[in-house]
Amino acid sequence: MSVDKKGDPERIAADHGDLRIITIPRYCKGCGICVTFCPKSVLEIQSFKVHVARIRDCIQCMQCELRCPDFAIEVHGTGKKGSGEK
């Protein structure tokens, strides 16, 4: 995990190859919708906030980003693994 390349400590980036998942803890209310919809269990809730636990398992289906009601997750990558592209 690292601070987003923009230097914003409010945005936490997890990277693996061309894939980057950014979480914004300030926006996350810990509802767990993203965790429920992730088919590969990439995400977890820790201390009432979303956390990228297994980025290597991500298939870039984009369900976490699409389902998050608070826009607390961004998925960036080539789109080669799954159906979502960004």
C-alpha atoms as one frame of an Amber mdcrd trajectory, in Angstrom:
protein
   0.000   0.000   0.000   1.139   3.512  -0.691  -0.117   7.049  -0.838  -1.626
   7.827  -4.244   0.848   9.277  -6.753  -0.885  12.640  -6.462   0.536  12.715
  -2.934  -2.912  12.763  -1.366  -2.755  10.901   1.966  -6.523  10.520   1.781
  -6.134   8.127  -1.179  -4.453   4.770  -0.520  -3.153   2.895  -3.555  -2.504
  -0.826  -3.911  -0.534  -1.807  -7.011   0.175  -5.044  -8.865   1.569  -4.833
 -12.400  -0.686  -2.528 -14.435  -3.459  -2.778 -11.858  -4.039  -0.082  -9.262
  -6.875  -0.060  -6.737  -7.318   3.199  -4.867  -9.357   3.411  -1.693 -10.477
   6.660  -0.100 -11.011   5.930   3.606 -12.554   9.347   4.216 -15.447   8.410
   1.912 -15.845   4.804   3.127 -18.537   4.148   5.735 -17.659   0.465   6.065
 -20.930  -0.869   4.696 -19.200  -3.879   3.094 -21.095  -3.788  -0.208 -17.810
  -3.880  -2.126 -16.632  -6.882  -0.114 -19.893  -8.741  -0.749 -19.875  -8.194
  -4.513 -16.175  -8.979  -5.085 -16.110 -12.476  -6.639 -12.462 -13.044  -5.662
 -12.483 -11.754  -2.043  -9.900  -9.084  -2.840 -11.309  -6.636  -0.302 -11.816
  -6.732   3.458 -13.243  -4.374   6.037 -10.679  -3.440   8.697 -11.398  -0.892
  11.410 -14.684  -0.050   9.648 -12.936   0.880   6.365 -12.306  -0.988   3.087
  -8.852  -2.489   2.688  -7.278  -4.184  -0.357  -6.193  -7.538   1.057  -5.444
  -9.673  -2.033  -4.775  -7.466  -5.072  -3.132 -10.362  -6.964  -6.524 -12.102
  -7.072  -8.328  -9.123  -8.663  -9.892  -9.860 -12.075 -10.839  -6.207 -12.695
 -14.555  -6.943 -12.883 -15.165  -3.448 -11.444 -17.982  -4.617  -9.157 -16.434
  -2.909  -6.121 -16.205   0.460  -7.876 -19.632   0.142  -9.497 -21.426  -0.920
  -6.310 -19.797   1.446  -3.807 -22.467   4.005  -2.898 -19.855   6.464  -1.616
 -17.325   6.389  -4.489 -14.618   5.197  -2.081 -12.955   2.777  -4.549 -11.319
   3.329  -7.916  -9.962   0.524 -10.106  -7.402   1.435 -12.751  -5.690  -0.972
 -15.106  -5.450  -2.366 -18.590  -8.701  -4.290 -18.316  -7.050  -7.449 -19.634
  -8.141  -9.698 -16.766 -11.831  -8.884 -16.573 -14.604  -7.143 -18.417 -14.081
  -3.647 -16.959 -11.717  -1.213 -18.629 -10.512   2.120 -17.451
